[in-house]
Amino acid sequence: MNTIDFVHYNCRESKQVEGDIYALANCNDVGSDRLRAMMVQYKIEDLNELAETIIESTRNAMRAAISKLPITTTTNTMKIDGYDEEIVLKAKLSVVNDTIVIDYEGSSPISDFGINVPKCYTDAYTSFGVKCVVAPEVPNNAGSLAHIIVKAPEGCILNAPHPCAVVARSSIGHMLPDVVFGCLHQLLPGRVPAEGTSCLWNLRLGAGHGITTRDPNTKLENTTFTAMSFHSGGAGARPNKDGLSATPFPSGVRNVPVEVLEAITPIVIWRKELRQNSGGAGQFRGTWSKNGRWK
């Protein structure tokens, strides 16, 4: 059994997954061809020296950006609806020489539900929040990320070790940039976006064996399918303009077009529209969410 066969027999939507694999493989082929062409053009034998140069220049740029911040400590707290009880995310951000340290001590403990966040996920979305404000034009690599240190006590909801349930980690993890923004706003007033919707609201639909009833005419199970559609509220106002309506932040994920979803599932989408005036008021406004009707 080859890899594609293994995927085929272990996925509910094998054609879509196989297509994804082939698409990624093709992207790698194109990327490697262009990389080899560049190395031939500039007579480069390997990428080590180039990589070190990029990382070092990035490290210096990140240091320069952090050096403009005051040496101080700020805090922020966010409260989120949980399943059985409210979830509290506490952050303390400290600027120490050329490094930013974010500590989540005091945040809620691990949940019995699948909304726990692995430490690597906490590291990623915390670093993203810092970079968006402090050094948005500096590339992400070992050079820039080395100057962002993220701490979270093991056993809190932001550092859930194996075998904690983490399948819905984005429900909490996507809130972290806004938590960080609350700290950075105190250091850089006028440069930080207002808090927005943050996490995605995903609609999952599916049917098939054991889920739907048999067709009384054919005695066969109805068509098996699974589908997920991403939904988001509005983003918070930016420092000098409105936010972005129905735009997921921080994920930036894009939805499957209506036409594609209707073509591969027995779903009909009757309506998909912006929910007017659902954003906050102000000189620069938080923006609109959306409404939809599915069948």
Backbone as CSV, one residue per row, in Angstrom:
resi,resn,N_x,N_y,N_z,CA_x,CA_y,CA_z,C_x,C_y,C_z
1,MET,0.847,-1.192,0.000,0.000,0.000,0.000,0.886,1.247,0.000
2,ASN,0.678,2.142,-0.979,1.455,3.373,-1.006,0.778,4.455,-0.163
3,THR,1.400,5.632,-0.111,0.900,6.706,0.758,-0.496,7.158,0.356
4,ILE,-0.726,7.316,-0.946,-2.032,7.786,-1.411,-3.118,6.765,-1.085
5,ASP,-2.812,5.483,-1.240,-3.787,4.450,-0.874,-4.107,4.510,0.619
6,PHE,-3.068,4.706,1.423,-3.271,4.793,2.871,-4.196,5.959,3.214
7,VAL,-3.958,7.109,2.580,-4.813,8.281,2.802,-6.235,7.988,2.342
8,HIS,-6.355,7.364,1.181,-7.672,7.091,0.599,-8.546,6.261,1.541
9,TYR,-7.954,5.268,2.174,-8.738,4.358,3.010,-8.916,4.854,4.453
10,ASN,-8.350,6.013,4.760,-8.440,6.510,6.133,-9.008,7.923,6.234
11,CYS,-9.638,8.408,5.169,-10.241,9.741,5.182,-11.691,9.666,4.726
12,ARG,-12.525,10.471,5.332,-13.932,10.516,4.921,-14.091,11.191,3.562
13,GLU,-13.250,12.186,3.286,-13.299,12.892,2.003,-11.967,12.682,1.294
14,SER,-11.742,11.448,0.851,-10.430,11.077,0.328,-10.055,11.852,-0.928
15,LYS,-11.014,12.132,-1.806,-10.693,12.855,-3.043,-10.167,14.254,-2.738
16,GLN,-10.801,14.932,-1.773,-10.345,16.272,-1.423,-8.946,16.238,-0.805
17,VAL,-8.707,15.256,0.063,-7.405,15.165,0.718,-6.322,14.799,-0.288
18,GLU,-6.622,13.866,-1.192,-5.653,13.514,-2.232,-5.338,14.728,-3.095
19,GLY,-6.364,15.501,-3.424,-6.142,16.715,-4.210,-5.238,17.699,-3.490
20,ASP,-5.432,17.830,-2.175,-4.569,18.712,-1.382,-3.119,18.242,-1.428
21,ILE,-2.916,16.940,-1.303,-1.552,16.397,-1.307,-0.875,16.667,-2.643
22,TYR,-1.585,16.399,-3.739,-0.999,16.647,-5.059,-0.723,18.135,-5.279
23,ALA,-1.607,19.000,-4.775,-1.397,20.440,-4.917,-0.141,20.883,-4.165
24,LEU,0.031,20.370,-2.941,1.213,20.714,-2.161,2.487,20.180,-2.813
25,ALA,2.413,18.965,-3.336,3.578,18.389,-4.008,3.962,19.221,-5.226
26,ASN,2.959,19.675,-5.968,3.229,20.494,-7.146,3.854,21.831,-6.750
27,CYS,3.350,22.426,-5.666,3.939,23.679,-5.175,5.404,23.477,-4.803
28,ASN,5.703,22.364,-4.147,7.091,22.074,-3.788,7.967,21.915,-5.023
29,ASP,7.441,21.268,-6.060,8.201,21.103,-7.300,8.532,22.455,-7.923
30,VAL,7.529,23.324,-8.010,7.744,24.647,-8.602,8.740,25.447,-7.760
31,GLY,8.554,25.406,-6.429,9.459,26.141,-5.553,10.892,25.652,-5.650
32,SER,11.085,24.335,-5.674,12.448,23.799,-5.753,13.087,24.113,-7.100
33,ASP,12.310,24.094,-8.182,12.844,24.448,-9.502,13.340,25.893,-9.515
34,ARG,12.563,26.787,-8.943,12.954,28.202,-8.928,14.142,28.443,-8.001
35,LEU,14.187,27.702,-6.896,15.322,27.835,-5.986,16.605,27.380,-6.661
36,ARG,16.560,26.251,-7.366,17.746,25.769,-8.075,18.174,26.754,-9.156
37,ALA,17.200,27.337,-9.850,17.522,28.315,-10.890,18.219,29.534,-10.288
38,MET,17.762,29.986,-9.135,18.389,31.124,-8.466,19.817,30.787,-8.049
39,MET,20.025,29.574,-7.539,21.359,29.174,-7.103,22.319,29.075,-8.280
40,VAL,21.824,28.616,-9.415,22.658,28.563,-10.621,22.990,29.975,-11.089
41,GLN,21.992,30.849,-11.103,22.188,32.220,-11.576,23.246,32.957,-10.758
42,TYR,23.218,32.766,-9.438,24.149,33.488,-8.568,25.335,32.635,-8.125
43,LYS,25.466,31.459,-8.752,26.606,30.573,-8.494,26.749,30.249,-6.996
44,ILE,25.647,29.833,-6.397,25.613,29.480,-4.979,25.626,27.960,-4.850
45,GLU,26.536,27.435,-4.028,26.633,25.994,-3.831,25.649,25.488,-2.772
46,ASP,25.421,26.289,-1.730,24.451,25.929,-0.696,23.829,27.212,-0.145
47,LEU,22.884,27.051,0.770,22.116,28.194,1.272,22.531,28.623,2.676
48,ASN,23.564,28.010,3.234,23.925,28.287,4.623,24.303,29.747,4.854
49,GLU,25.191,30.273,4.027,25.639,31.659,4.221,24.489,32.641,4.018
50,LEU,23.673,32.389,2.994,22.520,33.255,2.736,21.540,33.214,3.907
51,ALA,21.274,32.016,4.424,20.344,31.875,5.542,20.857,32.605,6.778
52,GLU,22.141,32.470,7.072,22.711,33.149,8.240,22.624,34.663,8.095
53,THR,22.831,35.156,6.879,22.739,36.601,6.640,21.319,37.102,6.876
54,ILE,20.341,36.355,6.365,18.936,36.748,6.540,18.553,36.723,8.015
55,ILE,18.924,35.658,8.710,18.569,35.537,10.128,19.234,36.631,10.956
56,GLU,20.505,36.925,10.674,21.205,37.946,11.443,20.616,39.335,11.199
57,SER,20.301,39.657,9.948,19.708,40.968,9.659,18.325,41.086,10.295
58,THR,17.591,39.982,10.308,16.277,39.981,10.953,16.414,40.156,12.457
59,ARG,17.381,39.483,13.045,17.625,39.610,14.487,17.934,41.066,14.847
60,ASN,18.772,41.716,14.044,19.129,43.109,14.308,17.924,44.033,14.158
61,ALA,17.085,43.769,13.162,15.893,44.595,12.951,14.918,44.450,14.111
62,MET,14.775,43.237,14.631,13.874,43.010,15.760,14.410,43.694,17.015
63,ARG,15.708,43.603,17.229,16.305,44.290,18.371,16.070,45.796,18.290
64,ALA,16.246,46.347,17.098,16.064,47.788,16.924,14.629,48.202,17.220
65,ALA,13.668,47.377,16.792,12.258,47.694,17.040,11.940,47.636,18.532
66,ILE,12.445,46.619,19.214,12.177,46.477,20.648,12.864,47.585,21.443
67,SER,14.020,48.037,20.972,14.760,49.079,21.697,13.999,50.398,21.767
68,LYS,13.011,50.580,20.900,12.212,51.809,20.909,11.112,51.779,21.971
69,LEU,10.900,50.615,22.582,9.861,50.483,23.602,10.409,50.863,24.972
70,PRO,9.566,51.387,25.843,10.018,51.661,27.211,10.278,50.367,27.975
71,ILE,11.290,50.385,28.823,11.596,49.220,29.656,10.595,49.201,30.806
72,THR,9.557,48.401,30.658,8.485,48.392,31.654,7.696,47.096,31.553
73,THR,6.668,46.980,32.381,5.791,45.804,32.391,4.342,46.255,32.349
74,THR,3.543,45.607,31.506,2.109,45.889,31.431,1.341,44.580,31.578
75,THR,0.069,44.687,31.918,-0.766,43.491,32.093,-2.100,43.673,31.382
76,ASN,-2.729,42.553,31.084,-4.064,42.578,30.482,-4.782,41.275,30.827
77,THR,-6.097,41.364,30.960,-6.925,40.197,31.268,-8.098,40.139,30.306
78,MET,-8.389,38.957,29.803,-9.557,38.734,28.952,-10.399,37.616,29.559
79,LYS,-11.709,37.818,29.593,-12.636,36.798,30.081,-13.467,36.285,28.914
80,ILE,-13.572,34.951,28.812,-14.228,34.298,27.678,-15.272,33.321,28.196
81,ASP,-16.384,33.216,27.495,-17.369,32.182,27.829,-16.731,30.813,27.656
82,GLY,-16.815,29.980,28.663,-16.353,28.608,28.538,-17.530,27.671,28.389
83,TYR,-17.297,26.381,28.565,-18.388,25.408,28.548,-19.050,25.328,29.921
84,ASP,-18.271,24.936,30.910,-18.830,24.768,32.251,-18.578,25.973,33.149
85,GLU,-17.590,26.789,32.811,-17.303,27.980,33.600,-16.527,28.987,32.760
86,GLU,-16.501,30.216,33.235,-15.808,31.291,32.529,-14.307,31.013,32.468
87,ILE,-13.697,31.401,31.352,-12.259,31.223,31.171,-11.586,32.585,31.269
88,VAL,-10.510,32.633,32.011,-9.757,33.872,32.199,-8.362,33.701,31.601
89,LEU,-7.974,34.641,30.745,-6.630,34.679,30.185,-5.917,35.901,30.748
90,LYS,-4.842,35.673,31.481,-4.074,36.766,32.071,-2.697,36.814,31.428
91,ALA,-2.277,38.010,31.042,-0.971,38.168,30.412,-0.195,39.295,31.089
92,LYS,1.085,39.044,31.295,2.009,40.083,31.764,3.111,40.215,30.728
93,LEU,3.233,41.396,30.134,4.233,41.629,29.091,5.327,42.523,29.657
94,SER,6.558,42.047,29.558,7.711,42.795,30.072,8.708,43.032,28.948
95,VAL,9.180,44.256,28.859,10.255,44.591,27.927,11.551,44.575,28.725
96,VAL,12.423,43.633,28.389,13.673,43.448,29.127,14.821,43.545,28.133
97,ASN,15.515,44.678,28.150,16.608,44.930,27.215,16.112,44.790,25.777
98,ASP,16.586,43.764,25.056,16.190,43.609,23.652,15.213,42.455,23.464
99,THR,14.479,42.113,24.508,13.574,40.961,24.463,12.221,41.323,25.065
100,ILE,11.161,40.746,24.500,9.814,40.881,25.049,9.418,39.541,25.655
101,VAL,9.009,39.566,26.911,8.605,38.352,27.629,7.123,38.453,27.952
102,ILE,6.356,37.443,27.558,4.926,37.384,27.876,4.689,36.180,28.770
103,ASP,4.087,36.418,29.919,3.853,35.361,30.907,2.352,35.253,31.169
104,TYR,1.808,34.034,31.003,0.372,33.804,31.176,0.028,33.197,32.536
105,GLU,0.905,33.341,33.500,0.607,32.822,34.838,-0.660,33.480,35.386
106,GLY,-1.522,32.666,35.991,-2.791,33.165,36.508,-3.963,32.911,35.589
107,SER,-3.696,32.361,34.393,-4.781,32.007,33.479,-5.509,30.764,33.984
108,SER,-6.684,30.512,33.449,-7.523,29.397,33.902,-6.819,28.049,33.743
109,PRO,-7.200,27.070,34.554,-6.621,25.728,34.431,-7.172,24.989,33.215
110,ILE,-6.630,23.813,32.974,-7.060,22.967,31.858,-8.552,22.678,31.954
111,SER,-9.198,22.651,30.792,-10.629,22.362,30.708,-10.859,20.875,30.442
112,ASP,-12.025,20.383,30.829,-12.405,19.006,30.502,-12.819,18.877,29.043
113,PHE,-13.012,20.007,28.373,-13.435,20.002,26.974,-12.229,20.247,26.061
114,GLY,-12.458,20.133,24.752,-11.346,20.171,23.803,-10.864,21.543,23.413
115,ILE,-10.992,22.519,24.295,-10.587,23.890,23.978,-9.222,24.235,24.559
116,ASN,-8.514,23.251,25.081,-7.181,23.497,25.629,-6.194,23.814,24.510
117,VAL,-5.130,24.519,24.869,-4.165,24.994,23.877,-2.783,24.419,24.177
118,PRO,-2.156,23.718,23.225,-0.781,23.260,23.426,0.161,24.461,23.502
119,LYS,1.286,24.287,24.178,2.223,25.401,24.352,2.734,25.928,23.014
120,CYS,2.970,25.052,22.047,3.481,25.509,20.751,2.492,26.446,20.065
121,TYR,1.202,26.177,20.227,0.152,27.015,19.643,0.114,28.366,20.360
122,THR,0.267,28.344,21.676,0.339,29.581,22.457,1.540,30.413,22.028
123,ASP,2.683,29.756,21.839,3.882,30.463,21.377,3.626,31.160,20.046
124,ALA,3.003,30.441,19.126,2.813,30.959,17.771,1.910,32.186,17.750
125,TYR,0.742,32.085,18.371,-0.208,33.196,18.281,0.171,34.367,19.185
126,THR,0.920,34.116,20.240,1.442,35.215,21.049,2.509,35.977,20.272
127,SER,3.425,35.256,19.655,4.473,35.892,18.856,3.879,36.680,17.698
128,PHE,2.840,36.134,17.088,2.174,36.835,15.991,1.614,38.170,16.470
129,GLY,0.970,38.174,17.644,0.426,39.412,18.181,1.504,40.455,18.420
130,VAL,2.631,40.035,18.964,3.744,40.960,19.192,4.261,41.515,17.875
131,LYS,4.493,40.626,16.915,5.067,41.051,15.635,4.149,42.004,14.882
132,CYS,2.843,41.795,14.960,1.897,42.652,14.237,2.050,44.115,14.623
133,VAL,2.379,44.369,15.874,2.445,45.742,16.378,3.878,46.260,16.449
134,VAL,4.773,45.459,16.976,6.132,45.931,17.249,6.993,45.968,15.995
135,ALA,6.891,44.945,15.162,7.765,44.859,13.985,7.053,44.134,12.848
136,PRO,5.978,44.722,12.308,5.182,44.009,11.301,5.915,43.720,9.997
137,GLU,6.940,44.495,9.670,7.637,44.308,8.394,8.869,43.417,8.520
138,VAL,9.202,43.024,9.732,10.357,42.147,9.940,9.930,40.703,9.697
139,PRO,10.672,39.938,8.889,10.273,38.554,8.582,10.208,37.673,9.831
140,ASN,9.431,36.614,9.725,9.360,35.608,10.785,10.426,34.546,10.544
141,ASN,11.392,34.489,11.395,12.374,33.408,11.360,13.037,33.332,12.733
142,ALA,14.027,32.480,12.863,14.661,32.277,14.165,15.247,33.565,14.716
143,GLY,15.661,34.472,13.843,16.257,35.724,14.294,15.285,36.611,15.033
144,SER,14.096,36.810,14.471,13.107,37.687,15.109,12.402,36.993,16.272
145,LEU,12.085,35.727,16.111,11.324,35.023,17.143,12.153,34.741,18.395
146,ALA,13.472,34.766,18.279,14.320,34.536,19.449,14.170,35.634,20.488
147,HIS,13.648,36.774,20.091,13.517,37.910,21.007,12.105,38.042,21.566
148,ILE,11.302,36.992,21.389,9.977,36.924,22.002,9.929,35.643,22.830
149,ILE,9.824,35.779,24.123,9.785,34.630,25.029,8.382,34.508,25.609
150,VAL,7.787,33.326,25.469,6.423,33.086,25.940,6.464,32.064,27.074
151,LYS,5.832,32.420,28.190,5.768,31.530,29.348,4.311,31.237,29.691
152,ALA,4.036,29.983,30.025,2.705,29.579,30.489,2.884,28.349,31.372
153,PRO,2.422,28.384,32.602,2.617,27.240,33.501,1.954,25.980,32.951
154,GLU,2.661,24.863,32.979,2.051,23.610,32.540,0.848,23.293,33.420
155,GLY,-0.247,22.951,32.773,-1.475,22.677,33.498,-2.485,23.793,33.389
156,CYS,-2.060,24.948,32.858,-3.045,25.992,32.581,-3.601,25.760,31.185
157,ILE,-4.666,26.449,30.842,-5.364,26.184,29.583,-4.517,26.559,28.371
158,LEU,-3.444,27.323,28.585,-2.557,27.733,27.496,-1.275,26.909,27.431
159,ASN,-1.190,25.880,28.242,-0.058,24.949,28.179,-0.559,23.572,28.588
160,ALA,-1.312,22.973,27.680,-1.962,21.690,27.951,-1.121,20.554,27.373
161,PRO,-0.501,19.736,28.217,0.326,18.639,27.716,-0.524,17.454,27.270
162,HIS,0.088,16.549,26.540,-0.551,15.285,26.165,-0.960,14.537,27.437
163,PRO,-2.150,13.952,27.511,-3.140,13.735,26.444,-4.355,14.664,26.533
164,CYS,-4.170,15.904,26.930,-5.303,16.831,27.047,-6.002,17.005,25.700
165,ALA,-7.307,17.228,25.756,-8.098,17.425,24.534,-7.841,18.821,23.980
166,VAL,-7.428,18.897,22.707,-7.033,20.183,22.119,-7.623,20.408,20.724
167,VAL,-8.610,19.607,20.322,-9.080,19.685,18.941,-9.643,21.065,18.608
168,ALA,-10.253,21.737,19.583,-10.829,23.066,19.344,-9.948,24.153,19.950
169,ARG,-8.635,23.960,19.893,-7.682,24.899,20.496,-7.803,26.313,19.945
170,SER,-8.251,26.433,18.688,-8.355,27.773,18.093,-9.383,28.637,18.814
171,SER,-10.370,28.022,19.463,-11.394,28.789,20.170,-10.786,29.698,21.226
172,ILE,-9.705,29.238,21.838,-8.999,30.034,22.836,-7.736,30.652,22.238
173,GLY,-7.002,29.860,21.467,-5.721,30.320,20.927,-5.830,31.552,20.055
174,HIS,-6.921,31.667,19.294,-7.078,32.834,18.425,-7.355,34.114,19.207
175,MET,-7.639,34.000,20.489,-7.842,35.184,21.327,-6.517,35.823,21.748
176,LEU,-5.425,35.091,21.649,-4.170,35.544,22.235,-3.609,36.827,21.620
177,PRO,-3.667,37.033,20.294,-3.200,38.327,19.792,-3.925,39.513,20.414
178,ASP,-5.246,39.396,20.616,-5.975,40.490,21.253,-5.562,40.668,22.713
179,VAL,-5.251,39.572,23.393,-4.749,39.682,24.766,-3.420,40.442,24.773
180,VAL,-2.552,40.099,23.831,-1.257,40.780,23.711,-1.456,42.244,23.326
181,PHE,-2.398,42.501,22.416,-2.671,43.888,22.017,-3.049,44.742,23.226
182,GLY,-3.799,44.154,24.153,-4.179,44.892,25.350,-2.976,45.325,26.169
183,CYS,-1.926,44.514,26.167,-0.676,44.890,26.841,0.086,45.945,26.043
184,LEU,0.182,45.744,24.732,0.969,46.649,23.894,0.329,48.018,23.755
185,HIS,-0.999,48.079,23.846,-1.681,49.375,23.753,-1.172,50.337,24.825
186,GLN,-0.812,49.811,25.972,-0.323,50.660,27.062,1.082,51.190,26.782
187,LEU,1.815,50.506,25.904,3.154,50.951,25.520,3.136,51.814,24.275
188,LEU,2.206,51.503,23.364,2.164,52.165,22.060,0.751,52.645,21.760
189,PRO,0.235,53.593,22.520,-1.128,54.081,22.259,-1.236,54.671,20.859
190,GLY,-2.349,54.372,20.203,-2.549,54.874,18.850,-1.981,53.995,17.759
191,ARG,-1.372,52.872,18.132,-0.795,51.978,17.125,-1.401,50.580,17.144
192,VAL,-2.354,50.347,18.038,-2.872,48.992,18.239,-4.351,48.932,17.862
193,PRO,-4.768,47.934,17.062,-6.195,47.794,16.714,-7.044,47.494,17.942
194,ALA,-8.314,47.867,17.859,-9.258,47.519,18.917,-9.550,46.023,18.866
195,GLU,-10.027,45.495,19.968,-10.360,44.069,20.041,-11.513,43.745,19.098
196,GLY,-11.394,42.631,18.387,-12.439,42.209,17.456,-13.046,40.881,17.867
197,THR,-13.602,40.167,16.893,-14.252,38.885,17.169,-13.245,37.808,17.546
198,SER,-12.076,37.848,16.940,-10.967,36.924,17.188,-11.221,35.524,16.648
199,CYS,-11.900,34.662,17.380,-11.960,33.264,16.948,-13.006,33.056,15.854
200,LEU,-12.827,31.971,15.129,-13.758,31.590,14.062,-15.001,30.927,14.642
201,TRP,-16.071,30.998,13.887,-17.313,30.293,14.230,-17.616,29.369,13.057
202,ASN,-17.212,28.119,13.190,-17.264,27.190,12.066,-18.539,26.354,12.085
203,LEU,-19.147,26.230,10.920,-20.331,25.387,10.775,-19.910,24.064,10.159
204,ARG,-20.093,22.981,10.907,-19.747,21.644,10.425,-21.027,20.872,10.137
205,LEU,-21.119,20.332,8.942,-22.270,19.534,8.547,-21.783,18.220,7.963
206,GLY,-22.554,17.165,8.180,-22.169,15.885,7.620,-23.321,14.914,7.610
207,ALA,-23.224,13.929,6.755,-24.243,12.887,6.671,-23.600,11.619,6.136
208,GLY,-24.244,10.496,6.423,-23.716,9.232,5.943,-24.143,8.101,6.842
209,HIS,-23.449,6.996,6.768,-23.801,5.799,7.518,-23.854,6.103,9.012
210,GLY,-24.988,5.779,9.621,-25.139,5.991,11.045,-25.553,7.393,11.421
211,ILE,-25.631,8.287,10.435,-26.003,9.674,10.710,-27.374,9.986,10.132
212,THR,-27.594,9.582,8.891,-28.881,9.832,8.247,-29.639,8.524,8.070
213,THR,-30.923,8.622,7.850,-31.752,7.424,7.683,-31.691,6.914,6.256
214,ARG,-32.152,5.686,6.068,-32.141,5.100,4.731,-33.233,5.695,3.862
215,ASP,-32.932,5.760,2.568,-33.940,6.189,1.597,-35.002,5.092,1.518
216,PRO,-36.281,5.406,1.741,-37.320,4.362,1.755,-37.510,3.682,0.408
217,ASN,-37.095,4.329,-0.676,-37.267,3.751,-2.011,-36.136,2.800,-2.372
218,THR,-34.900,3.211,-2.079,-33.751,2.396,-2.477,-33.214,1.526,-1.349
219,LYS,-33.639,1.822,-0.103,-33.145,1.114,1.084,-31.647,1.334,1.298
220,LEU,-31.095,2.368,0.640,-29.672,2.662,0.776,-29.474,3.903,1.646
221,GLU,-28.281,3.990,2.207,-27.964,5.184,2.988,-27.936,6.403,2.065
222,ASN,-28.311,7.560,2.587,-28.207,8.791,1.820,-26.745,9.133,1.558
223,THR,-26.528,10.076,0.666,-25.177,10.454,0.264,-24.322,10.840,1.468
224,THR,-23.142,10.253,1.531,-22.205,10.598,2.590,-21.465,11.873,2.218
225,PHE,-21.396,12.800,3.152,-20.615,14.009,2.906,-20.213,14.633,4.232
226,THR,-19.158,15.401,4.188,-18.777,16.258,5.309,-18.426,17.619,4.741
227,ALA,-18.763,18.652,5.472,-18.473,20.009,5.006,-18.249,20.909,6.202
228,MET,-17.342,21.849,6.025,-17.131,22.855,7.056,-17.029,24.218,6.394
229,SER,-17.740,25.179,6.951,-17.717,26.539,6.428,-17.251,27.476,7.534
230,PHE,-16.279,28.323,7.212,-15.732,29.260,8.195,-16.588,30.521,8.250
231,HIS,-16.803,31.006,9.454,-17.547,32.249,9.638,-16.838,33.104,10.674
232,SER,-16.961,34.416,10.502,-16.291,35.320,11.420,-17.091,36.591,11.585
233,GLY,-16.991,37.172,12.752,-17.553,38.492,12.968,-16.620,39.555,12.419
234,GLY,-16.865,40.793,12.788,-16.046,41.889,12.290,-14.761,42.058,13.083
235,ALA,-13.772,42.657,12.432,-12.519,42.987,13.100,-12.652,44.341,13.783
236,GLY,-11.874,44.543,14.832,-11.916,45.803,15.557,-11.368,46.954,14.734
237,ALA,-11.743,48.163,15.125,-11.266,49.358,14.426,-9.740,49.429,14.470
238,ARG,-9.159,49.900,13.352,-7.720,50.110,13.299,-7.383,51.528,13.765
239,PRO,-6.121,51.821,14.032,-5.780,53.135,14.586,-6.219,54.316,13.725
240,ASN,-6.265,54.135,12.404,-6.606,55.270,11.544,-7.673,54.954,10.504
241,LYS,-8.375,53.836,10.667,-9.455,53.495,9.743,-10.341,52.426,10.379
242,ASP,-11.485,52.180,9.728,-12.387,51.145,10.223,-11.721,49.771,10.158
243,GLY,-12.314,48.818,10.866,-11.851,47.440,10.756,-12.320,46.816,9.450
244,LEU,-12.224,45.497,9.360,-12.613,44.763,8.155,-13.808,43.875,8.484
245,SER,-14.891,44.027,7.728,-16.119,43.283,8.000,-15.947,41.796,7.707
246,ALA,-16.534,40.969,8.568,-16.577,39.513,8.383,-15.219,38.955,7.977
247,THR,-14.181,39.456,8.626,-12.813,39.055,8.299,-12.177,38.366,9.499
248,PRO,-11.771,37.119,9.349,-11.189,36.397,10.480,-9.786,36.886,10.817
249,PHE,-9.598,37.260,12.049,-8.289,37.612,12.575,-8.129,36.856,13.892
250,PRO,-7.012,36.214,14.116,-5.739,36.317,13.412,-5.497,35.269,12.330
251,SER,-6.435,34.377,12.087,-6.154,33.252,11.188,-6.012,33.681,9.736
252,GLY,-6.839,34.644,9.291,-6.806,35.049,7.889,-7.337,33.992,6.942
253,VAL,-8.049,32.990,7.472,-8.535,31.901,6.632,-9.605,32.406,5.672
254,ARG,-9.657,31.822,4.497,-10.681,32.168,3.513,-11.672,31.021,3.378
255,ASN,-12.903,31.386,3.104,-13.952,30.380,3.029,-14.010,29.741,1.647
256,VAL,-14.626,28.559,1.592,-14.904,27.913,0.309,-16.038,28.672,-0.375
257,PRO,-15.922,28.998,-1.663,-17.009,29.703,-2.346,-18.327,28.938,-2.256
258,VAL,-19.415,29.682,-2.218,-20.745,29.082,-2.134,-20.956,28.060,-3.245
259,GLU,-20.541,28.407,-4.461,-20.774,27.530,-5.608,-20.076,26.179,-5.447
260,VAL,-18.874,26.200,-4.874,-18.136,24.955,-4.662,-18.818,24.112,-3.593
261,LEU,-19.202,24.751,-2.496,-19.844,24.017,-1.406,-21.147,23.373,-1.866
262,GLU,-21.920,24.086,-2.663,-23.182,23.531,-3.159,-22.947,22.410,-4.167
263,ALA,-21.822,22.473,-4.883,-21.539,21.457,-5.898,-21.098,20.128,-5.294
264,ILE,-20.468,20.163,-4.129,-19.919,18.929,-3.560,-20.733,18.400,-2.387
265,THR,-21.810,19.090,-2.029,-22.679,18.638,-0.938,-24.136,18.852,-1.343
266,PRO,-25.073,18.230,-0.642,-26.496,18.466,-0.918,-27.036,19.705,-0.193
267,ILE,-26.178,20.688,0.031,-26.550,21.904,0.755,-26.894,23.014,-0.231
268,VAL,-27.912,23.791,0.119,-28.248,25.002,-0.637,-28.095,26.190,0.305
269,ILE,-27.367,27.193,-0.135,-27.172,28.405,0.665,-28.057,29.501,0.084
270,TRP,-29.112,29.824,0.805,-30.093,30.780,0.305,-29.646,32.224,0.501
271,ARG,-28.862,32.457,1.531,-28.509,33.843,1.813,-27.169,33.908,2.535
272,LYS,-26.380,34.903,2.171,-25.111,35.161,2.834,-24.849,36.654,2.692
273,GLU,-24.962,37.380,3.786,-24.915,38.838,3.688,-24.325,39.444,4.955
274,LEU,-23.822,40.668,4.829,-23.308,41.380,5.988,-24.457,41.796,6.901
275,ARG,-24.218,41.698,8.173,-25.208,42.093,9.172,-25.009,43.584,9.472
276,GLN,-25.858,44.403,8.905,-25.647,45.842,8.920,-25.624,46.410,10.339
277,ASN,-24.704,47.359,10.525,-24.578,48.107,11.782,-24.346,47.214,13.005
278,SER,-23.683,46.082,12.794,-23.385,45.189,13.916,-22.043,45.506,14.565
279,GLY,-21.324,46.488,14.008,-20.038,46.871,14.584,-20.182,47.978,15.606
280,GLY,-19.116,48.231,16.336,-19.130,49.268,17.354,-19.033,50.660,16.756
281,ALA,-19.483,51.645,17.525,-19.448,53.037,17.087,-18.091,53.656,17.395
282,GLY,-17.851,54.842,16.820,-16.611,55.558,17.091,-16.132,56.296,15.867
283,GLN,-15.071,57.076,16.016,-14.497,57.778,14.867,-14.101,56.773,13.794
284,PHE,-13.462,55.693,14.221,-13.185,54.559,13.344,-13.914,53.363,13.943
285,ARG,-14.682,52.678,13.122,-15.645,51.714,13.642,-15.136,50.274,13.615
286,GLY,-15.603,49.522,14.603,-15.545,48.082,14.472,-16.536,47.690,13.392
287,THR,-16.327,46.580,12.741,-17.071,46.331,11.503,-18.069,45.187,11.612
288,TRP,-18.729,44.931,10.499,-19.931,44.111,10.495,-19.642,42.619,10.475
289,SER,-20.542,41.887,11.103,-20.568,40.434,11.028,-21.409,40.044,9.805
290,LYS,-21.900,38.805,9.776,-22.717,38.406,8.628,-23.817,37.452,9.053
291,ASN,-24.847,37.385,8.235,-25.963,36.460,8.411,-25.975,35.463,7.261
292,GLY,-26.557,34.308,7.497,-26.684,33.327,6.426,-27.873,32.417,6.649
293,ARG,-28.339,31.814,5.576,-29.438,30.853,5.652,-29.082,29.659,4.786
294,TRP,-29.021,28.485,5.425,-28.616,27.258,4.755,-29.752,26.243,4.804
295,LYS,-29.757,25.363,3.816,-30.724,24.265,3.807,-30.027,22.998,3.346
